[in-house]
Amino acid sequence: MTIPDFITAFCLILGALLGLTGGVGVYRLPDFFTRLHACSVTDSACAFLILSGLMFQTGFSLATIKLFFILVFLLITSPTSTHALAKAALNSGEIPWCQSQKER
């Protein structure tokens, strides 16, 4: 195995583990806002790691440029959509969970 293969494997495995962590966070966290935070952070990090790993594997080619543009698009739209969802939830009356509240 070459060095790009090791980097690719590391990025893909770490990205998959972050994706699983985000899934567990969505399942285990108490309210909408904490769940939204868990999935948005892991979504961005997971996409970055997986697409970076794929870019290392393809070398410098047209596929790498396409993967780069996909990565830039995801890194711009994911936080923007998360912010819009959180703002819509606040405007509709959703109350953020705080530690002093009892479980609903």
C-alpha positions in Angstrom: 0.0 0.0 0.0 1.1 3.5 -0.8 0.9 6.6 1.3 -2.2 7.9 -0.5 -3.9 4.6 0.2 -3.2 5.0 3.9 -4.5 8.6 3.9 -7.6 7.5 2.0 -8.3 4.7 4.4 -7.8 6.9 7.4 -10.1 9.7 6.1 -12.8 7.2 5.0 -12.8 5.3 8.3 -12.7 8.5 10.4 -15.5 10.0 8.3 -17.6 6.9 8.7 -17.1 6.9 12.5 -18.1 10.6 12.6 -21.2 9.7 10.7 -22.1 7.0 13.2 -21.4 9.4 16.0 -23.8 11.9 14.5 -26.5 9.2 14.2 -26.1 8.3 17.8 -26.3 12.0 18.8 -29.5 12.4 16.8 -31.0 9.4 18.6 -29.7 10.2 22.2 -29.9 14.0 22.5 -32.9 15.6 24.3 -34.3 18.2 22.0 -34.4 19.6 18.4 -31.6 22.1 18.7 -29.1 19.7 20.2 -30.0 17.0 17.7 -29.7 19.6 14.9 -26.2 20.6 16.2 -25.1 16.9 16.3 -26.1 16.2 12.8 -24.9 19.5 11.3 -21.4 19.3 12.8 -20.9 15.7 12.0 -22.4 16.2 8.5 -19.9 18.8 7.6 -16.9 17.0 9.1 -18.0 13.7 7.6 -18.4 15.1 4.2 -15.0 16.8 4.4 -13.2 13.7 5.5 -14.9 11.3 3.0 -14.5 13.6 0.0 -10.9 14.4 1.0 -10.1 10.7 1.2 -11.6 10.2 -2.2 -9.6 13.2 -3.6 -6.4 11.5 -2.3 -7.3 8.3 -4.0 -8.0 9.9 -7.4 -4.8 11.9 -7.6 -4.9 15.1 -9.5 -7.5 14.7 -12.3 -10.9 16.0 -13.4 -12.5 13.8 -10.8 -10.6 15.6 -8.0 -11.7 19.0 -9.2 -15.3 17.8 -9.3 -15.0 16.4 -5.8 -13.5 19.6 -4.6 -16.5 21.6 -6.0 -18.9 19.2 -4.3 -17.0 19.6 -1.0 -17.2 23.4 -1.3 -20.9 23.3 -2.1 -21.6 21.0 0.9 -19.5 23.1 3.3 -21.5 26.2 2.3 -25.0 24.8 2.1 -25.0 22.5 5.2 -24.4 25.2 7.8 -26.7 27.6 6.0 -29.6 25.1 6.0 -28.9 24.2 9.6 -29.1 27.9 10.6 -32.3 28.3 8.6 -33.9 25.3 10.4 -32.8 26.5 13.8 -34.2 30.0 13.1 -37.5 28.6 11.8 -37.8 26.4 14.9 -37.2 29.4 17.2 -39.7 31.5 15.3 -42.3 28.8 15.6 -42.0 28.7 19.4 -39.6 25.8 19.9 -37.9 26.3 23.3 -34.2 25.2 23.6 -33.6 22.6 26.3 -31.6 23.6 29.3 -30.2 21.5 32.1 -32.6 22.8 34.7 -35.7 21.6 32.7 -37.2 18.2 33.4 -37.4 15.7 30.6 -40.5 16.2 28.5 
